[in-house]
Amino acid sequence: MFQGRSLIVSIIVLLLAAAHAGSALAAAVGVGARLPEIGLVDLNGKKISRKSLAGKVVIVDFWATWCAPCKEELPVLQRLYKKYGKRGLVVVGISVDRDKANVRSFAKKLKLSFPIVHDAKHVVSGRFEPSTMPSSYVVDRKGVIRHVHKGYRSGDDKKIEREVKALLAK
């Protein structure tokens, strides 16, 4: 009798754990989802919201100062921002670091001119649920996520640029 109850309890625990894991995965935004609200101010004090991004092609990029691939990716995003900004591309960098001063100095060191949001409390990252750093979301002019990039590898720059050019042409 005791073994039967123990087995039933174990099965229930496993089912609950699986359901919880599934709901966590379902919470992550992906291709076809609407852009979640950002709703925080950037390092210059400007509020970044869905409304402020409406009608633009947007790359929302989650990064951290301790992330080696982020150090490779951010200059690429800066180059794309400079090249396509006048055509309607906006890059929003969202740092998940705790220390705002580190974020500022890191952005200055890399000469990043696109908006940087400091998300120390993980409010925005909680809405997106990025699985790795960096994670980038390429969003069309209607506010729909069209591409998701997890991590950054050699050659991703060309792929992201092709995606941006195609969305800007629409």
N, C-alpha and C positions, 0 to 999 in steps of 0.2 A: 504494500500500500504506500509506504514512504517513498519507494523508488518511483512509483507512478506519478505521485505529486511532484517530486523533484524534476522528473522529466517534463511534466506539463509546465512547471514554472520556468524551466530552462527554455522551452520552446517559446513561451510568451515573451521572455526577455529578449530572445533572438529576434522575434517578429517586431517587437517595439524598436529595437536597435536598427533593424533594416528599414523600418518605416521612417525613423528619424533621419537616417542617412539619405534615403530617397528624397525626403522633403528638403534637405539641405542642398542636394544636387538640383532639385527643381527650382530652387530659389535663384540660382545663378542665371544671369541674363545671357542670352545668346542671339544668334542670327534670327532676324524676324521680329524680335522684341522691340517695344518702344524704348527710347532712351529714358532711363530713370532720371528723376530730378537730381541735380547736383546741389543747388541751393546753398552754397557757401561762397564766401568772398575769396578772391585771389590775393596774392601777396601785395598787390597794389591797392587793395580795398574795393575792387569792383566785384559786384555780385555776379556769379556765373549760374545761370538757370536755363531750363529748357527754353523759356521765352527769349532769353538773350541769344540763344544759339539757333533759333528758328530760321529756316530758310538757308542755312549754311551746311556745308559738308564738314563734319566734325570728327576728329580723332580724340577720343578720351583715353588717356594713357595712365595706368596705375604704375607707380615706381617707388623706389626707396634709395636713399643715398648709399646704403650698404650693398646694393644689388649690382654685381658686375655686368650682367647683360644690359641693365638699364643705362649704364655709363656708355655703352656702345649705341644703344637705341636713341637716346635723347638727342644727340647731335644730328641724327638722321631726321628726326621729327622737326627739329629746328630748321634744317635745310628745306624740308617740304613746306613748312609754314612760311618761310621767306619766299619760296618759289611760287606757291599757289595761294597765298593769303589774299592777294588782290582779286583773285577769281572766286573767292568764297570759302576757302579752307580755314577752319579754326582748329587749333590744337589746344587741348586742355590737359595739362599735366596734373595728376593728383598724387601727391606724396603722402605715403602712409607713415612717415617718420614721426617720432614723438617730439623732437626738438625743432621748432620753427627756425631758429638761427642756423642750424645745420642745413635746412632746406634752402634758405636764402643764399647762404654762401656757396652751396653746391650749384644752384641755378646760376649764380653770378659767375662762378668759375667756368661753367659750360656755355656761358653767354646765351642763355635761353631767354627769348623775348616773348614767347607765347605765355598765356595765362597759366599760373601755377597755383593750385589750391592745396592748402595744408590740411590734411584730413587725419589729424592726430587721434581723434576719437573714433575713427573708422565709420563715420556716419554714411559717407558716400560709398566707401568700399563695401559696407554692409548691404547696400542696395544692389550693387553689381555682383558681389561675391567672386572677385577674381581668384582663380586657382593658383596663380603663380605670379612672380614679378619678373619682368614687366608683363602686364596684360593690356592690350590695346583693343579698342572698340571703334570701328569705322562706321560712321553714321551718315545716312543720306540726308538730303534737304528736308525731307518730311519727318525726320526724327526717328527713323527706323534703323536699327543696327543691321548692317549688311555684311560685315566681316568681323571676326574676332581672332586676335593673335595672342597666343599664350607663349610667353617667353620671347626671346629674340635670338635669331641665328643668322649667320652670314647668308646673304641673298634675300632676306626679308625686306630690305629697303626697296628693292625693285618691285617686289610683289605689292607692298603697301602703296608705292607710287602709282602703279597701274590701277589699283583699286580707287585711289583718290581721283586720278584723271578720268576714269570712267564715270564716277559719280558727279564730278564737276561738269562733265559734258551733258548730263541729263537736265 
